[in-house]
Amino acid sequence: MILKDSIFVELYKSRVLLKALVLRELKARYAGSASGLAWAYIQPLLTIASYYLVFDVVFAMRLGESAPTKAVGIYLIVGALPWMAFGDAISRGTQSLVDAGGLLQKNPLPVSLFPARVVLASAIIYAPLMIFLMLAYWPIHQGTWALMAAVLLWLLQVLMVFWLAHFLAIVTAALRDIAQLITFALQVGIFLSPALFPYAQFPQAWRWVLWLNPMTPALLGYQDVLLKGQWPSVEVWLALLCWVGIFAIATKYVFKHSRDQLVDWL
C-alpha cells in the first residue's frame, strides 16, 4: 500500500528535480561558511567525542547490570546519533512547506517534494556517521552479519521520518503554532526514549509511555545491533512498521482534505 502510494509516484516522476532540490538544500544550509558541508559533521562528531571523553574517560561512569553496555558514553553515542538525525529532519521538515510557500504559489509542483528534500538531505548527512558507527562495532562483534540490521533500521527510520515530516508540514501550513510545539516536543522527547537511559531501568509500570515515542523501537533496535551484536526483537520491527503505517495513513488523510486549501494557507 505504502510503496504504491501516489506520493511516491510523484516523487519518482520528479526525481531529477528532487535531486537538484536536495543538492541545493545541502549547499544552502552552510552557505557562506568557510568549512561548508563539513560543519554538518563537526557538531555530531564533537558530541560523540564529548560523551566518550567525559563519561567514559574522565568520570568512568558505568550503567547497571541490566544495561546493554556498561560504558555510559558509548551507550549515549548509540542513542544520540539516530536521535540527532531524527530531530534535524523533523524540525526542518515541519517548516518545509512554509519555507517553500512562495515557490508553490507560483509553480504547480508536487507538495511532497519539499519534505522529501529536507528528509533526504538530513539522511545524506547522517548516513556516513551511522555507517562509521556500524563499522566501528564490526570487529567488536567479530563481523557478525546481525550488524546489517542497522541498515534496515536506518531505512525504516528515514521512511518513518518522511511520513511524519510530511504530515507536520501540512499541519504547520494550516497552523503555524505547530512548529513551536514540535521544537518543544523534540526537546522533551529524548527524555521519553531509551536514548539517555536503558529501557530496563525505566519503571516497568510506565514503560508503555516510551512506546508513544516513535523513535523508541528504532533506538532499541540500534542498541541490540551495535551494543549486543544481535538482531532486534520482533517487537522492535513490528512497532517501527506500525509507526510508519500510522504516519503514512495520517499524511494521506490530511493531504486529501487539504489539497485545495494548502497553497492558500502558504
Secondary structure, 3 states (H helix, E strand, C coil): CCCCCHHHHHHHHCHHHHHHHHHHHHHHHCCCCCCHHHHHHHHHHHHHHHHHHHHHHHCCCECCCCCCCCEHHHHHHHHHHHHHHHHHHHHHHHCHHHHCHHHHHHCCCCCCHHHHHHHHHHHHHHHHHHHHHHHHHCCCCCCCHHHHHHHHHHHHHHHHHHHHHHHHHHHHHHCCHHHHHHHHHHHHHHHHCCCCCCHHHCCHHHHHHHCCCCCHHHHHHHHHHHHHCCCCCHHHHHHHHHHHHHHHHHHHHHHHHHCCCHHHHC
